[in-house]
Amino acid sequence: MKFGLTGDTHNNLKNIKIICDIFNNEDINFVVHTGDITLPKSLEAFNKLKMPLKGVFGNNDQEEKESLSLVCDKFGFEFDDGPKKLSHDGRDIYIVHDPLDIEDYFYGRNNIIVHGHTHRFRDEQIHETYIFNPGECAGMMKGKNNIGIVDLFKNTMRIVNF
């Protein structure tokens, strides 16, 4: 089981198209967005994905949350305020936007925590828990756009740079 990981897309429609194209060419089961989509038109652009989109709203989504929720309803995207917990193959995946929202109960053997907010790459293990953030993908740092592919069986994260 693999999932795609992105976040902090901040209305960059050009990058969202590239992100969707990359994920559609990968063997993944779903995509997680860690928040800061910002406007409904940006979330709508993710309808090009061939797999489910799940995620949380970020701090920059709050003013448009009602409109973003309508887009989620229209396309079947699964978003909420977070933290969001997914369980796959006996493993828990916790999704938060801000790493300061990571709670002690998220930590557990082979759990995975994914976050955004910082625009910085993070791939580490703490208390037998994997913590990932692919980093920048909003186009704010040219040539440093990353998304991630998380393999639940191998406990690995592969970065795709674009």
N, C-alpha and C positions, 0 to 999 in steps of 0.2 A: 504494500500500500504506500503510495506517494501522494504528497500534496504540494501545490505551488504556494509560494508565500510572497506577498507584496504589501506595501503600505505607503502612506504619506505620498500619494500620487498627486495631491494638490492641484487638480484641474488641468494637468498636463495631458491633453487629449492625444497628442502625438505619441507620448510615451505609453499611454494606456492602450492604444492600438498595438504598439510593439509588444507590450506585455501580454496582451491577449493572443497575439500571433505566436509568441514563444510558448506559452502554456498549451495552446491548441496543438502544437507539434511535439509535445512531451507526453509520455505515458503516465499521466497523473489522474487521480480520482476526484479531486476537488481543489479549489483555490481558496486560500485564506487572505483576507485583507485586514490589516491591523489598524485601519482608521486614517482619518484626514483625507477624505475624498474631496470634501468641501462643497461642491455644487451637484445638484441632481443630474445635469448633463454629463458630468464625469462618471457618475455611477451608471448611467444609462449606457455609456460606451462599453462597459463590461458585459453587456448582453451578447457580445461576439464570442464569449467563452463557450466551449462545447461541454463544459462540466460545471457542476454547482459552484456558486460563490457564497462563502460564509465569512462573517467578520464582525467587527465592532466599530462603533462610531468613535472618532477621535475628538480632541478638544476643538479643532477647527470645523467640525461638523455640526456643532450645537445649534447655530443659528438656522441652519437648513434641515435640521433633523426630521421635521415633519414631512418635508418634500422628499428627502432621501428615503424615508420609510415608505412613501407612496411608490417610489421607483422599485424598492425591494419587493413590495406586494405585486407590482406589475410583472416583474421578471422572475419572481420566486427566489430572490436572494435572501439569505438568512443572516440578518444583522440585528444586533441589539447594543445596549450601552456597555456591556462588559462588566466584569470579566465574563467571558464566554467559555464554556467547557464543552469539548467534544470528546467522545470516547470511541476509539477504534482498536479492534483486536486486543482488548484488555488494557489499553494504554489511555491515559488522560492527556489531552492537549488543552492548555489554557491559553486564551487569547486576550491580551490587553493592549491598549494603545500605549500608555505611558508605563515604563518599567517601574515607576514608583508605586504603581497599583498592584505589583506582584505581592501576593499574600503568602504567608508561611505554609498554609495548607496546600498550595500548588506543588510543593516539593514532595516528590515520592519517586521511588525506584522506577526509572525509565519514563517518567512523565516528561512532557515537552511544554515549554513556555515560549510563546512567540509574542513579540511586541514590535512597536514602531516608535514614533515620536522623536527619537534622537537623530535620525538620518545617519546613523553610524552602524557599521557592521558589528555583529556580535555573534559569536559561536563558542559557547563554553558549557562546561558541566559543573553544576553546584549541587551538592547533596544528592548525587545520582540522578539529577534532573538536567535535561538538555535545555539550554536557553538560546534562542535564535532571533536575530534581526538581520535581514539581508542588507540593510543600509539604505542608501539614497536611491530613489527611483523617480523623483519628481523633476529632474532636470536642473536642479539648482547647482549641482556641481558637474559640469560638463565632462563626459567620458567616464563618470563614476556611477552610472546607473546600474543597480543590481536588483535582481529578484532571486528567490531561492527555490530549490526543489528539495523537499524533505522526504527522506526514505525512512519510513517507520520500522522496517525490518532490519535495515543496516545501521540505524541510528546515525545517519549522515545527512549533511546538508551540502548541496552543491550550489554554488553561486553561478548565475548566468549574468554576465556583464553585457550591457548594450549602450 
